[in-house]
Amino acid sequence: GRFGEDGCIQGILETLGLRYTHSGVLSSALAMHKEQAKTVMRAAGVPVADAKLVTRRDAAASHVIPPPYVVKPPTEGSSVGVVIVPAGAAHPPEAILTGGAPEEIVMVEHYIAGRELTCAVIGDFVTDVIEIVPRADLPYYDFEAKYAPGGSHHELPAQLLPDVYQLIRKYTVAAHASLGCRGVSRADFRFDDTPGGTGELVCLEVNTQPGMTGTSLVPELAAYAGWSFGELVRWIVEDASCSR
């Protein structure tokens, strides 16, 4: 989230001359700003969901794009402040306005139905692809699904057609490179293979400081590739530097 993943702490460490891990100041700030990151990734050929930036007041007053859509802060992580507006909703829910100051800028993003997928880059190595299935009683891959034990089930490798699987890996590398990421990054995707769905595959965002908890995805992806947790941590530490 903010300060830890948006270039702030990286800037402090650069100023102090202390080595640190993963992406540098510009890359971290760019990836954290979802709208700016979309612009860069789209230019690199990575598909992204259409979105608009509006004030929270305007998003709560009327539909700025046809539902279904997602309202989210453009510079937050871990699904903080996300509101999903379903198809057929007569008007935006009150939760949009109660989530923060009325004049705060939010992103209103086209909702992609289907599957939640993620893939990572570790140095010059691209991992396999995980499908994330939130617990049945949770509305989506929210904060609890991410961090609570049992909050989600991870299918590794994701059961996808080979061309889709490899396309996700290709887009993960392209997103990592286009944003100037270093060390480890993780790209999140949505893929609509629902019956009668659009077939859309989009990259939602790139995480420049992926989680390392007991429920986190990068350690699981590394383990599937044959790396122990200790080996992963050692690689990350030894990769640390300034001027990233």
N, C-alpha and C positions, 0 to 999 in steps of 0.2 A: 504494500500500500504506500501511501504518501510518506515522504521523507526517507524510508528505507529502500524504495524501489524506483523513485522518480528522479534520481540524479543528485538529490540533496546530500545524502551521506557520502556519496561518491565524490562530490565536490570538496567536502570537508577533508576526506582522506587524501585526495590529490593535493590539497593545500598543505596538509601536514606531512606529505611525503610518505604516507603509510600505504603499503601494498594492500590490495583488496581483490575480491573475486568477482567473476562474471563481468557484466557490461559496464562501460564507462559512463561519464556524465551525460553526454549528448544522447547516446543510445538509450540509456535508462529513461531519460526525460521524454524522448520521442516515443518509445514503446508504451510508456505510461499514459500518454495523451491519445486516447483511442481514435479520435477523429484525425489527428495528424498522422498517426501510424497507418490508418486506412489509406490515406493519400499516398504514402510512400510505398506501401505493400501493393496497392493497386497498380502503381506505375511499374512495379517489378513483376507484374503478371500474376500476383496472388489474388484470388477472388475474395471479396469482402462484402458484408451486408450493407445495403444502402441505409443511410442515416442522416438525421438533421440535428443541429444544435439549436436549442431554443431555451427560453427561461422556464423555470419550473412552473411559474404562473401560467404561461401560455400552454405548456404541456397538460396542465390540469384543467384548463378552460374548455378545450375542445380537441378532437383528434387532429394532430398535425400531419399524420399519414394514416392511411386506412389500417384498421386493426386486422390481424394481430400484429403487435409490435412490443418492443421492450423499451422501458425508460430506465436509464442508468446514469450515474455520474460519469463524466468522461475521463476522470483522473483518479479513480479508485480501483482497488483490487478485492479479491476474495468474495465477489458477488455482493459487496456492501451496497445497500441502497437500490437494489434492482427491483423493478416492478414490471410484471408481465401483464399486458392488456390483451385479453383473448379476442378471437374473432367474434363478431356480432355484438360487441360491447356498445351500448348506446352512447356512453360518454366515458371519459377517463375516470379511473377510481380516485377517491379522495387521498389514498395513500401516496399519490404523487406529490401533492402539496404538503402533506405532513412530514415528508422526508427531509425537508430542509428549507432554507430561506426562499421566498417566492421569486426573487430575482437571480437566484443561482442558476447557472447554465447546466442543462442536462442534455444527454444524447437520447434521441428517439430513433430506435433502430428497428428495421424490418425483422420480424420474428421468423426464424428458420425452424420448421418442425423437424422431428426426426431424432438423430443420434448425436450424442456428445462424444467427441473423439479428441485425443491429444497425442502429440509426438514431440520428441525432444532432440536437441543437438547438444552433444558433449564434445567440445573441441571441434574436430573435423569428422566426428562420427554421428550419424543420424540413427536414432533408435527405431524400434518397432512402434506400432500404433496400439494404444489402449482405447477401448470403449468404456465410458463411465456411465453406470446405470444407477441413478439415485434411488434411495430407499423408497418403497412404494407410497409411503404416507407423506413424502416431501414433494413440493410442487415442481421443483427443478433442482439443478445442481447448485444449491445455495450454500451459505456459510456452514450450516450444520452438516450437509452432505459432504463438504470438503474436509472437515476437520474432526467430526465426531466418529468414534469407532463404530463401524457398521452403518455409517451414513450413506455409503454407496458401495456398489459392487464393481470391480474392475475386471473387464474381459480382455485378457492379454494372451495372444494377439487378438485384436478386434476381428470379428468375422465379417469380412468385406470381400467384394470381388477384387481380384489381384490388381486390376488397373486403378481402382479407387484407392486401394491401400498404398500403392506406389506413388499415386498422385499426391496423397497427403504427405508422404515423406519428402517428395520433391518440393511442395509448397512450404514445408517446415524449414528446409534449408534456404529457400529463396527469401522467406520472411526474415530469418535470422541474419542473412547477409545484407538484405536491403536496409534493415534498421541499424546495421553496424554492431550487432551483438558480439560478445566475447564470452568465452567459458561455456557455461550451460545456459540454454534458454529452452522454453517449452511453448509450443504453439497449440492453441485450442481451436477446434473446428466444430461446425455443425454440418450434418449430412442428412438431407431429406430423402430417405428412401421409403417413406410411408406409402401405403397403397393409394395410388392416384396422386402422389406427391410430385413436387417439381423436379426432384433430382439434384437440387442445389447443393453444392459443397462450398462453404465459405470459411475463411479464417476469422475468428472473432477477435483474437488478440494474441500477443506474444508476451510471456512472462519472463522478465530478465533476471529475476531472483527466485527461481522455483522453490517450492517448499521442500523441507528435509525432515518432515515429521513422520510418525509411524503410519500415517494414512496418505502420505504424499506419493506423487506419481513418478518423479524422476528416479528416486531410489529403486522403485519397482521395475521401471524400464531398464535401468542399469543392471539390476539383478538378472533380468531375463536375458540380457546380453552377456552374462557371465561375470559381472563385476560384483564383488562383495561390497557391503556398505562402507567398510573401512577403506577399500581400494578406491571407491568413488570419492570419499572425503579426502584421501591423500592426493588424488589427482587434482581436485578443486583447490586445495591449499597450495600445492606446488605450482599451479597455474597462476597464482595471484601475482599482481604487479601494479605499478602506477601507470599513468598515461594510457589507459585502456580505451 
